[in-house]
């Protein structure tokens, strides 16, 4: 292992701010941007929430029902904790030899 190189680990702390209630359709479009309109994205997100037993149970405990039109900060936090952020940007470097 003569060529063993020391690897430097980069640790970055990120902050996620949830500021008040957010319209269900807006959050749905953020998580499902491939859908052309908010109705289709909302339908998909409701289906995903309600078909995942753990997620659905957590959301119900935070007062989610099928007819929910605005997501509370707590409901947004649950989505974030289970699904992660709506968008992830990965930085990487390519070394050409």
PyMOL commands that set and color helices and strands:
alter all, ss='L'
color gray80, all
select helices_A, chain A and resi 24-31+38-51+53-61+73-83
alter helices_A, ss='H'
color red, helices_A
select strands_A, chain A and resi 22-23+70-71
alter strands_A, ss='S'
color yellow, strands_A
deselect
rebuild
show_as cartoon
